Amino acid sequence: MTAGTTVVILIAAPPGLRGHLTRWFVEAAPGVYVGTPNTRIRDRLWSLLTDRIHDGQAVMIEPVPTEQGWAVRTAGRDRWTPVDFDGLTLMARPRRTGNQPWRPGHEVKENHPPT
């Protein structure tokens, strides 16, 4: 991957959403998109993804000037969420309690460094 490479992963996404991403990315595998859009395009695409992902999942891994060199955004249901541990991004897996699946709603998580 180059310094400007962005990866988007979609799970159970609407077909129109997947088609829209092919304008800016190459679909390397089913639901995995790779490209080098600029920050403005990435932010607009992320807004579109969060609005239209519904019951699916979306993950965007993008370049940022941090120790790791990347940041993660997640949206949708039953997803792993990025958690910052002293500048190191780790992914928290959803917990299941009893027989009930964990449902986070449609909140959006991002781990961008402070500007």
PyMOL commands that set and color helices and strands:
alter all, ss='L'
color gray80, all
select helices_A, chain A and resi 15-21+39-52
alter helices_A, ss='H'
color red, helices_A
select strands_A, chain A and resi 6-11+26-29+32-35+57-63+70-76+81-85+88-92+108-110
alter strands_A, ss='S'
color yellow, strands_A
deselect
rebuild
show_as cartoon
